Amino acid sequence: MAVIVKYVVERNGEEKMTFTSKAEADAYDKMLDMADELFSLLAESELIEDEAKQEELSLFLAQRKEEVLYALGAKRKPTPKKPKAVEPVEADDSEAA
């Protein structure tokens, strides 16, 4: 018999997602916390009256946290590293003689 450890993320008594890694479960739970905070912020704005749309948008923004931080200027985009140029190896003619 195998023992399988599962981590369940639960919100308001409702099972949201199941993970095999505690780190993944914690990251998902943190993302849901961000979505909750964003939902409250969107509700205050009165720009979107439909609660379902507010929830959808808050979840979208929370899932794309990195891009939102870049857009807000709170975080810099990583600069792509240029591959190092490989210098050609010259053949040593003195050994061939």
NORTA-V194408 format. One record per backbone hydrogen bond with DSSP energy under -1.0 kcal/mol. CO is the residue of the C=O (numbers start at 1). NH is the residue of the N-H. If there is no record, write none. Layout:
BEGIN
co: {CO & CO}
nh: {NH & NH}
END
This chain:
BEGIN
co: {7 & 9 & 9 & 11 & 14 & 17 & 19 & 21 & 22 & 23 & 24 & 25 & 26 & 27 & 28 & 29 & 30 & 31 & 32 & 33 & 34 & 35 & 36 & 37 & 38 & 39 & 40 & 41 & 50 & 51 & 52 & 53 & 54 & 55 & 56 & 57 & 58 & 59 & 60 & 62 & 64 & 65 & 66 & 67 & 68 & 69 & 69}
nh: {19 & 16 & 17 & 14 & 11 & 9 & 7 & 25 & 26 & 27 & 28 & 29 & 30 & 31 & 32 & 33 & 34 & 35 & 36 & 37 & 38 & 39 & 40 & 41 & 42 & 43 & 44 & 45 & 54 & 55 & 56 & 57 & 58 & 59 & 60 & 61 & 62 & 63 & 64 & 65 & 68 & 69 & 70 & 71 & 72 & 74 & 75}
END
